[in-house]
């Protein structure tokens, strides 16, 4: 579940803006106002050309269109002012009965709504049709959102006629929208918010920025994944004096980092992930980001620089305002400075997947606003103690690992943890044991517990069993945890959990924990038979790994009931009997490993026709015997087949 960190961190602020900036579903403000007949007729024509399987426009009946869902009229004149057809606004969705977005085409009758100031078609399905040129005739528009609406083709230059436009969003990651001429952008002199994420811009970056520079009122500029190839070496926005948000992430920039990116004093958010290479500008005294709240430099795999210089540069200009700092997946080096604790407002810090070294300064415990702290995959060393956490009262997520396994977490046994709402803890490749960390027992909000390769020699404590009902992920692998597995785990979370207890010294039989999606018990000391009712009790499994244990008996037929199982590994046990014909109910199965057992008999002839997705099959080191010339008919997806050390005869047919 590591992706949860990215979702919460990377998208929270943009989503906040979405809810603030996007208007709510609207209806008439004056019950006595009746819409104009010609505009009502135009709306009905628009409805007729739209496919509406979920009846999202069911309120569009009768003469008073001002009371229809998604419509707002002028109180006095009755003219339609706003047409809000955003999927989330007009279609109600539940987990049981999800709604389907509108689809089809946009009727040209839209042009009869001459007083329209807002048009929102976002998150619908316009089936790859081009953005209609006639939208450019709606010259009263102030807000136009066509994002995620499945338009395609070139953006029409007629949008340049919308001189009153304040907000324009044509972002679309699912179809190809292109811009080959940006002269129309220069005409949008009132524009404040421009969102063009995932639009394929085929002209040079210089031409694009030159056009954007003609929009002096611009506050937000989003150009993520637009195929821009170079960043101008000199500042391109001389006429724009109030730019607050700049997003250039996801572009294949093949150029060094220009210093102007770190010298825009009006910026509050700067997104540069997956975009940059080279050395971070070392001109510390020239950094001027005094209002910066969010800086995203993540996933720039060829970006280098010294973390000490960078943090001190930020500290000199934005320590009071910086709240979100993403520096993951780069090639940053150096040591964390003691001045780190001076970032008074920081509540999200991600330094994962770099080459940072040295000890972690105790001053990190002074980040009183910190909620998400990710220090995974660096070369940490030394010891973290109570002091490193002493004022982290708001901590919700903590992740750390050391590539050279040279970091220890040592806290006193009676330590009173300052935070109470921790929901994610991830400690890998550090010395945490030998006992299970007692300081976690009072963290009643935990949903993800990952303590991998941390030197724990203890048994699983009962307080962790008590938390199992809320757990999404439990990973205690690569320790030396002992004791017998218990049936007391009660995994009942709405998110089917993943449980990994592999590479330990656990004894007992295979547990039947219903409700989980993955069970990894590889390399333990489990014995006995695989429960005959495993298919009924664990029907939600996607991944099952019981390999390298001491299991005996036959493979139960009930596995056939685990219909969504994708991966099964029962290798390196003492299983006997024949391979059961359980395949027909398991259409999703992709990987089967039954090697290094004592299975006998043949190979079910229906194995490939019943398993269309099977691409890895390992049956080696058993007592199987079969004619291979007929055993693998219709195995068109099979890419890896291991059959050695059996008694097969014949040859495998070419697929």
C-alpha positions in Angstrom: 0.0 0.0 0.0 2.9 2.3 -0.4 1.0 4.0 -3.2 -1.3 5.5 -0.5 1.5 7.8 0.5 1.8 9.2 -3.1 -2.0 9.6 -3.4 -2.4 11.5 -0.1 0.7 13.6 -0.7 0.8 14.4 -4.4 -2.9 15.0 -5.0 -4.3 16.5 -1.8 -3.6 20.2 -2.7 -4.8 20.0 -6.3 -8.0 18.3 -5.1 -8.5 21.0 -2.5 -8.3 23.5 -5.3 -10.8 21.5 -7.3 -13.4 21.7 -4.6 -12.7 25.3 -4.0 -12.7 26.4 -7.6 -15.3 24.2 -9.2 -18.9 25.5 -8.8 -21.5 23.4 -7.1 -24.5 22.0 -8.8 -26.8 24.9 -9.4 -30.5 25.6 -9.7 -32.6 28.8 -10.0 -32.3 31.3 -7.1 -35.8 32.7 -7.8 -38.7 30.3 -7.7 -40.7 32.6 -9.9 -38.1 32.8 -12.7 -39.1 30.8 -15.8 -36.5 30.1 -18.4 -36.7 31.4 -21.9 -38.4 29.1 -24.4 -35.6 29.2 -27.0 -33.0 28.3 -24.4 -35.2 25.5 -23.1 -35.5 24.0 -26.6 -31.8 24.3 -27.0 -31.2 22.4 -23.8 -33.6 19.6 -24.8 -31.7 19.2 -28.1 -28.5 19.0 -26.1 -30.1 16.3 -24.0 -31.3 14.4 -27.0 -27.8 14.0 -28.5 -26.4 12.8 -25.2 -26.6 9.2 -24.1 -27.7 9.1 -20.5 -28.0 5.4 -19.3 -28.1 6.4 -15.6 -30.8 9.1 -16.1 -28.6 11.8 -14.7 -30.8 14.4 -16.6 -34.1 13.0 -15.4 -35.0 16.4 -14.0 -34.9 17.9 -17.5 -38.7 17.8 -18.0 -41.4 20.5 -17.9 -41.2 24.1 -18.9 -39.1 25.6 -16.1 -35.6 24.7 -17.1 -34.2 27.0 -14.4 -35.1 24.3 -11.9 -33.4 21.5 -13.9 -30.3 19.9 -12.3 -27.1 21.5 -13.5 -28.8 24.7 -14.6 -28.6 28.2 -13.1 -30.6 31.1 -14.5 -30.4 34.9 -14.1 -32.9 35.9 -11.4 -34.3 38.8 -13.4 -34.1 37.8 -17.0 -34.4 34.0 -16.9 -31.4 33.6 -19.2 -29.4 30.4 -18.6 -26.1 31.5 -17.0 -24.5 28.1 -16.0 -24.6 24.7 -17.6 -22.9 22.3 -15.2 -22.9 18.7 -16.5 -19.8 17.5 -14.6 -20.4 13.8 -14.0 -19.9 14.1 -10.2 -22.3 17.0 -9.9 -25.3 15.6 -11.9 -25.0 11.8 -11.4 -25.3 10.2 -8.0 -23.0 7.2 -7.5 -23.1 4.5 -4.8 -21.0 1.4 -4.3 -24.0 -0.7 -5.1 -25.3 1.1 -8.2 -22.5 3.2 -9.8 -23.7 5.7 -12.3 -22.4 5.9 -15.9 -21.2 9.3 -17.3 -22.9 11.1 -20.1 -21.7 10.2 -23.6 -22.4 11.0 -27.2 -22.0 14.4 -28.9 -22.5 18.0 -28.0 -25.4 19.6 -30.0 -24.6 23.0 -31.7 -27.8 24.3 -30.1 -25.5 25.2 -27.3 -24.8 28.4 -29.1 -28.4 29.6 -28.4 -27.3 30.0 -24.7 -25.8 33.3 -25.5 -25.6 34.5 -21.8 -23.8 31.4 -20.6 -20.9 32.2 -18.2 -20.1 28.7 -17.1 -19.8 25.5 -19.1 -18.6 22.3 -17.4 -18.6 19.0 -19.3 -15.8 17.4 -17.3 -15.5 13.7 -16.4 -18.0 12.6 -19.1 -17.4 10.6 -22.3 -17.7 12.6 -25.5 -16.4 9.5 -27.4 -13.3 10.9 -28.9 -15.1 13.7 -30.8 -13.2 17.0 -31.4 -13.8 19.9 -29.1 -16.5 21.8 -31.0 -15.5 25.0 -32.7 -18.8 26.6 -31.9 -17.9 26.8 -28.2 -15.8 29.7 -29.3 -19.0 31.7 -30.0 -20.0 31.7 -26.3 -18.2 35.0 -25.7 -19.8 35.5 -22.3 -18.1 32.4 -20.9 -15.9 33.0 -17.8 -15.5 29.3 -16.8 -14.9 26.5 -19.3 -14.0 22.9 -18.1 -13.6 20.2 -20.7 -11.2 18.1 -18.7 -11.5 14.3 -18.6 -14.3 14.5 -21.1 -12.8 12.2 -23.7 -12.4 14.8 -26.4 -9.7 14.2 -29.0 -8.0 16.0 -32.0 -6.6 19.5 -32.1 -7.8 22.2 -29.8 -9.7 24.7 -32.0 -8.3 28.2 -32.3 -11.8 29.5 -31.9 -11.4 29.3 -28.2 -9.3 32.4 -28.5 -12.6 34.3 -29.0 -13.5 33.8 -25.4 -11.9 37.0 -24.2 -13.9 37.0 -20.9 -12.6 33.6 -19.9 -11.1 33.4 -16.4 -10.8 29.6 -16.1 -9.9 27.1 -18.9 -9.3 23.3 -18.4 -8.8 21.1 -21.4 -6.7 18.4 -19.6 -7.3 14.8 -20.8 -5.0 11.8 -20.1 -7.2 9.2 -21.9 -7.3 10.5 -25.5 -5.0 12.5 -27.7 -5.6 16.2 -27.6 -3.1 18.3 -29.4 -2.1 21.9 -29.8 -0.1 23.0 -32.9 -1.0 26.7 -32.8 -1.0 28.8 -29.6 -1.8 32.2 -31.0 -5.3 31.9 -29.6 -3.9 31.7 -26.1 -2.5 35.2 -26.4 -6.1 36.5 -26.9 -7.3 35.2 -23.5 -6.1 38.3 -21.7 -8.4 37.8 -18.7 -7.4 34.2 -18.0 -6.4 33.3 -14.4 -6.4 29.5 -14.5 -5.0 27.5 -17.4 -5.0 23.7 -17.2 -3.6 21.8 -20.2 -2.2 18.6 -18.6 -1.7 15.7 -21.0 -2.2 17.9 -24.1 0.3 17.1 -26.7 1.9 20.5 -27.5 3.8 20.1 -30.8 5.3 23.6 -31.1 8.4 24.6 -29.3 8.5 25.5 -25.6 9.7 29.0 -26.6 6.5 29.7 -28.7 4.3 28.3 -26.0 5.8 30.4 -23.2 5.8 33.5 -25.4 2.0 33.1 -25.9 1.4 32.5 -22.2 3.4 35.6 -21.3 0.7 37.6 -23.0 -1.7 36.6 -20.2 -0.8 39.0 -17.4 -3.6 37.9 -15.0 -2.5 34.3 -14.9 -2.5 32.8 -11.4 -2.3 29.0 -12.1 -0.5 27.3 -15.0 -0.7 23.5 -15.4 1.4 22.0 -18.2 2.0 18.5 -16.9 2.9 15.8 -19.4 2.6 18.1 -22.4 5.7 16.7 -24.3 7.6 19.9 -23.8 11.3 19.3 -24.7 13.2 22.2 -23.3 13.1 24.9 -20.6 14.1 28.4 -21.6 17.3 29.5 -20.0 15.9 32.9 -19.2 12.7 33.9 -17.4 9.8 33.5 -19.8 7.0 35.2 -17.8 8.1 38.8 -17.5 4.5 40.1 -17.9 3.0 37.7 -15.4 3.5 39.1 -11.9 1.0 37.1 -9.8 1.6 33.4 -10.8 0.9 31.3 -7.8 0.9 27.7 -9.1 3.3 26.3 -11.8 3.1 22.7 -12.8 5.7 21.5 -15.4 5.9 17.9 -14.2 6.1 14.9 -16.5 7.7 16.6 -19.4 10.9 15.2 -21.2 13.0 18.2 -20.6 16.4 17.6 -22.1 18.1 20.6 -20.6 19.8 21.8 -17.4 17.7 23.4 -14.7 17.3 27.2 -15.2 17.8 29.3 -12.1 14.6 31.2 -12.7 12.5 28.2 -11.6 13.7 29.0 -8.0 13.4 32.7 -8.3 9.6 33.2 -8.6 8.7 35.0 -5.4 4.9 34.8 -6.0 4.8 31.0 -6.2 2.9 28.9 -3.6 3.1 25.6 -5.4 5.8 24.4 -7.8 5.5 20.9 -9.4 8.6 19.7 -11.3 8.4 15.9 -10.8 9.6 13.6 -13.6 10.9 16.5 -15.6 14.4 17.5 -14.7 18.0 16.4 -14.9 21.4 17.7 -13.9 22.5 19.6 -10.8 20.1 21.6 -8.7 21.3 25.3 -9.0 23.7 25.9 -6.2 23.0 29.7 -6.2 21.7 29.6 -2.7 21.5 33.4 -2.1 19.4 33.8 -5.3 16.6 31.5 -4.3 13.5 33.6 -3.8 10.5 31.4 -2.9 9.3 33.3 0.1 5.6 32.2 -0.3 6.2 28.6 -1.3 3.9 26.1 0.4 4.5 23.1 -1.9 7.7 21.9 -3.8 7.6 18.7 -5.8 10.9 17.6 -7.2 10.1 13.8 -7.0 11.0 11.1 -9.5 13.7 13.1 -11.4 15.9 10.1 -11.6 18.9 12.1 -13.0 18.6 15.0 -10.7 21.6 15.5 -8.4 22.6 17.8 -5.7 23.5 18.1 -2.0 20.6 17.9 0.4 22.2 20.2 2.9 22.6 23.0 0.4 19.1 22.6 -0.9 17.4 22.6 2.5 19.4 25.6 3.7 18.5 27.4 0.5 14.8 26.7 1.1 15.2 27.5 4.8 16.6 30.9 4.0 13.5 31.9 2.1 10.5 29.8 2.9 10.8 28.1 6.3 7.6 29.8 7.6 5.4 28.8 4.6 6.7 25.5 3.3 4.2 22.7 4.1 4.8 20.0 1.4 8.3 18.9 0.3 8.6 16.0 -2.1 12.2 15.0 -3.0 11.8 11.2 -3.5 13.4 9.1 -6.2 16.3 11.4 -7.2 20.0 11.1 -6.8 20.4 13.5 -3.9 23.3 13.0 -1.6 24.7 14.5 1.6 23.4 14.6 5.2 20.4 16.2 6.7 21.3 19.4 8.5 20.4 20.1 12.1 18.5 23.2 10.8 15.9 20.8 9.4 13.9 21.4 12.6 13.4 25.1 11.7 10.8 24.3 9.0 8.0 25.4 11.3 5.0 24.6 8.9 6.2 21.4 7.3 3.7 18.6 7.6 4.7 16.4 4.6 8.4 15.4 4.0 9.3 12.7 1.5 13.1 12.0 1.1 12.7 8.4 0.0 14.8 6.6 -2.7 17.9 8.8 -2.7 21.5 8.4 -1.6 21.3 10.4 1.6 23.7 9.2 4.3 24.7 9.8 7.9 22.6 10.0 11.0 19.2 11.6 11.3 19.4 14.8 13.3 17.4 15.0 16.5 16.0 18.3 15.4 13.6 16.4 13.2 11.6 16.0 16.4 10.9 19.7 16.4 8.7 19.5 13.3 5.5 20.0 15.3 3.2 20.1 12.3 4.6 16.9 10.7 2.0 14.4 9.6 3.7 12.3 6.8 7.4 11.5 7.2 8.9 9.2 4.6 12.7 8.4 4.9 12.7 5.0 3.0 15.6 3.8 0.9 18.6 5.9 2.0 22.0 5.1 3.6 21.0 6.0 7.2 23.2 5.0 10.1 23.3 5.6 13.8 20.4 5.5 16.2 17.0 7.1 16.4 15.6 7.5 19.9 12.7 9.1 21.8 14.1 12.5 21.1 13.7 12.2 17.3 9.9 12.0 17.9 9.4 14.1 21.0 7.2 16.9 19.4 5.7 15.0 16.5 2.3 15.1 18.0 0.5 15.2 14.7 2.3 12.2 13.0 0.0 10.0 10.9 2.5 8.1 8.8 6.1 7.2 9.4 8.3 5.2 7.0 12.0 4.5 7.2 14.6 2.1 5.9 18.4 1.9 5.5 20.0 0.4 2.4 23.1 -0.6 4.4 21.1 -1.8 7.4 23.0 0.5 9.7 20.2 2.3 11.5 18.7 1.3 14.8 15.5 2.5 16.5 16.0 2.3 20.2 13.4 3.8 22.6 13.0 3.3 26.3 10.5 0.6 27.3 8.3 3.1 29.2 8.3 5.7 26.3 5.1 7.7 26.2 4.5 8.2 22.5 3.6 11.8 21.7 1.4 10.9 18.7 -1.9 9.0 19.0 -3.3 8.9 15.4 -0.6 6.9 13.6 -2.2 4.9 10.8 0.8 3.9 8.7 4.1 2.6 10.1 6.8 1.2 7.8 10.2 0.2 9.1 12.4 -1.9 6.8 16.0 -3.0 7.0 16.6 -1.4 10.4 17.4 -2.8 13.8 14.1 -2.6 15.8 14.1 -5.9 17.7 14.7 -8.2 19.4 11.3 -7.6 21.1 8.2 -6.4 19.3 7.9 -2.6 19.5 5.7 -2.0 22.5 5.2 1.7 21.6 2.8 0.6 18.8 0.3 -1.0 21.1 -1.5 2.2 21.9 -1.8 3.3 18.3 -5.4 2.4 17.8 -5.7 3.9 14.4 -3.2 1.7 12.7 -4.3 0.3 9.3 -0.8 -0.5 7.8 1.9 -2.2 9.8 5.1 -3.0 7.9 8.1 -4.2 10.0 10.2 -6.0 7.5 13.7 -7.3 8.3 13.9 -5.5 11.6 15.5 -8.2 13.8 12.4 -9.1 15.8 12.8 -12.4 17.6 9.6 -12.2 19.6 6.1 -13.7 19.2 3.3 -11.7 17.6 1.6 -9.8 20.6 -2.0 -10.2 21.3 -2.6 -6.5 21.0 -1.9 -6.8 17.3 -4.5 -9.5 17.0 -6.9 -7.0 18.5 -6.1 -4.5 15.8 -6.6 -7.0 13.0 -10.2 -6.0 12.2 -9.0 -2.6 10.9 -5.7 -3.7 9.2 -5.2 -3.2 5.4 -1.7 -4.4 5.3 0.4 -6.5 7.7 3.9 -7.3 6.7 6.2 -8.8 9.4 8.4 -10.7 6.9 12.2 -11.4 7.1 12.3 -11.5 10.9 12.7 -14.5 13.3 9.2 -14.3 14.7 8.4 -17.5 16.5 5.3 -19.2 18.1 2.2 -20.7 16.7 0.0 -19.0 14.2 -3.4 -18.3 15.8 -6.9 -18.2 14.4 -7.6 -15.1 16.5 -6.9 -12.7 13.6 -10.2 -11.1 12.5 -9.5 -9.4 9.3 -12.8 -7.6 8.5 -11.6 -4.3 7.0 -13.6 -3.0 4.0 -10.2 -3.2 2.1 -9.3 -6.9 1.9 -5.9 -6.9 3.6 -2.5 -8.3 2.5 -0.8 -10.4 5.1 2.9 -11.3 4.7 4.5 -13.3 7.5 7.1 -15.1 5.3 10.7 -15.8 6.2 10.1 -16.3 9.9 10.0 -19.3 12.3 6.2 -19.7 12.7 4.8 -23.1 13.5 1.4 -24.7 13.4 -1.1 -25.2 10.6 -2.2 -23.0 7.8 -4.6 -20.4 9.3 -8.0 -19.7 7.8 -8.3 -15.9 7.8 -11.3 -14.9 5.8 -11.5 -11.6 4.1 -7.9 -11.2 3.1 -6.7 -10.7 -0.4 -3.1 -12.0 -0.1 -1.4 -14.5 2.2 2.3 -15.0 2.2 3.7 -17.6 4.6 6.8 -18.7 2.6 9.8 -20.0 4.5 8.3 -20.9 7.9 7.9 -24.1 9.9 4.2 -24.8 9.2 3.1 -28.4 9.2 0.0 -30.5 8.7 -2.3 -30.4 5.7 -3.8 -27.5 3.7 -7.3 -27.1 5.1 -9.9 -28.8 2.9 -12.2 -25.8 3.2 -9.6 -23.2 2.3 -11.6 -22.2 -0.8 -14.8 -21.5 1.1 -13.1 -19.7 4.0 -10.6 -17.6 1.9 -12.6 -17.0 -1.2 -11.3 -13.4 -1.7 -7.6 -14.4 -2.1 -5.7 -13.1 -5.1 -2.2 -14.3 -4.0 -1.4 -17.5 -2.0 2.2 -18.5 -1.1 2.7 -21.4 1.3 6.0 -22.5 -0.2 9.1 -23.7 1.8 7.2 -25.2 4.7 6.5 -28.8 6.0 3.0 -29.2 4.6 1.8 -32.7 3.7 -1.3 -34.3 2.2 -3.0 -33.5 -1.0 -4.0 -30.2 -2.6 -7.7 -29.6 -1.7 -10.3 -29.4 -4.4 -11.9 -26.4 -2.7 -9.1 -24.1 -4.1 -11.3 -24.1 -7.2 -13.7 -21.8 -5.3 -11.1 -19.0 -5.1 -12.2 -17.6 -8.4 -10.0 -14.5 -8.5 -6.8 -16.2 -7.5 -3.9 -15.0 -9.7 -0.8 -16.5 -8.0 -0.4 -19.8 -6.1 2.9 -21.2 -4.9 2.9 -24.5 -2.9 6.5 -25.4 -3.8 9.0 -27.0 -1.5 6.6 -29.0 0.7 5.7 -32.7 1.1 2.5 -32.6 -0.8 1.3 -35.9 -2.4 -1.5 -37.1 -4.6 -2.5 -35.9 -8.0 -2.8 -32.4 -9.3 -6.6 -31.8 -8.9 -8.7 -30.6 -11.8 -9.7 -27.5 -10.0 -8.9 -25.1 -12.8 -12.3 -24.3 -14.3 -13.3 -21.9 -11.7 -10.0 -19.9 -11.7 -10.0 -17.9 -14.9 -7.6 -15.3 -13.4 -4.8 -17.7 -12.5 -1.5 -16.6 -14.0 1.3 -18.3 -12.0 1.4 -21.8 -10.6 4.4 -23.3 -8.8 4.0 -26.8 -7.4 7.6 -27.8 -7.7 9.7 -29.8 -5.2 6.9 -31.9 -3.8 5.9 -35.6 -4.2 2.9 -35.1 -6.5 2.1 -38.1 -8.8 -0.2 -38.9 -11.7 -0.5 -36.8 -14.9 -1.2 -33.2 -15.9 -4.9 -32.2 -16.3 -5.4 -31.9 -20.1 -7.7 -29.0 -19.7 -5.1 -26.9 -17.9 -4.5 -24.4 -20.7 -8.0 -24.1 -22.1 -9.3 -23.6 -18.6 -6.7 -21.0 -17.7 -6.4 -18.5 -20.5 -4.1 -16.2 -18.5 -1.6 -18.8 -17.4 2.0 -17.7 -18.3 4.2 -19.4 -15.7 3.9 -23.1 -14.7 6.5 -24.9 -12.6 6.0 -28.7 -11.9 9.6 -29.7 -11.6 10.9 -32.2 -9.1 7.8 -34.3 -8.5 6.8 -37.8 -9.5 4.5 -36.8 -12.4 4.1 -38.9 -15.6 2.3 -37.8 -18.7 2.5 -37.6 -22.5 3.6 -34.0 -23.1 2.5 -34.0 -26.7 -1.1 -33.8 -25.6 -0.8 -32.1 -22.2 -0.3 -28.5 -23.3 -2.7 -27.9 -26.2 -4.0 -24.4 -26.4 -1.3 -22.9 -24.2 -0.9 -19.7 -26.2 -0.2 -17.5 -23.2 2.4 -19.8 -21.5 5.8 -18.2 -21.5 7.6 -20.2 -18.8 7.3 -24.0 -18.4 9.5 -25.9 -16.0 9.1 -29.7 -16.0 12.5 -31.2 -15.0 13.0 -34.3 -12.8 9.7 -36.0 -13.5 8.8 -39.0 -15.6 7.3 -37.3 -18.6 7.5 -38.6 -22.1 6.8 -37.2 -25.6 7.6 -33.6 -26.6 5.9 -30.3 -25.9 4.1 -29.1 -29.0 5.1 -25.7 -30.5 2.5 -23.1 -29.8 
